Amino acid sequence: MKKRVTLCIPVLCLLLFFGCSSSKGPPDIQVKCGTTVAPVHTGLNQWNGAVFDREDAVRALVQEGTPFPYCKLGATVRVEFPEGQAPDQAVLNDALYREDGTRKFDSRSDSTRTLEFTDGAAQWELTPHPSSAFSSEYIPCAVVLRGFRLICSWGDNQCEYAFVLSVPADYPPSQ
C-alpha cells in the first residue's frame, strides 16, 4: 500500500504540472501610440478547445471608465508581444464608438487589416477612419473614440485584445 502511494504522488505531480502548463492563456501585450501606453482588455474567443461567448471587448473597456490616450493622426501605433509569443495570424478591426461604449455605426463601416509581426511587434500609421465623416454628428477636428479589436490566433487558440484611442476625426485644415 505504501509503495502505491509513493508511486502515485510523482505521477499526480507530473499530471498537474503538464496539465496546468498546457492551459496557459494568451500573452499580455503592450499597445503604444508614440510613447503613450494604451489600456488593453483581453477576451478569449476559443482556448484549449473551449469556446467563449462574451460581450464586445471594446465596449467592456469603454464601460470600465478608463481614460483613453489621445493620439494624433499620423502617429505610429505599435503592438508588442513578449519575445517568441507573436501570433500566427492577427487581424485588426477599427471601429468608431460613442462615450457609452456602443458603436456609432454597424460593422459594415469597420476598417480591417491584417498585421504582420517582426521581432514580436507590428505597427501602422494612424490615419482618419473612413467613417468619421459619414454622420450628421460630424464636426471638423472633433475627437472620436476609435475602438480597435486585435483578433489573434495561435493554431486553434484565438483571443481578442481590445484598446481604445481618442483620435481627431480628421486632419486639421491647412491654414
Secondary structure as UniProt FT lines:
FT   HELIX           2..22
FT   STRAND          30..33
FT   TURN            34..35
FT   STRAND          36..38
FT   STRAND          41..47
FT   TURN            48..49
FT   STRAND          50..51
FT   HELIX           57..63
FT   TURN            64..65
FT   TURN            73..74
FT   STRAND          76..80
FT   TURN            83..84
FT   STRAND          89..97
FT   TURN            99..100
FT   HELIX           107..109
FT   STRAND          111..114
FT   TURN            119..120
FT   STRAND          121..125
FT   TURN            130..134
FT   TURN            136..137
FT   TURN            140..141
FT   STRAND          143..154
FT   TURN            155..156
FT   STRAND          157..168
//
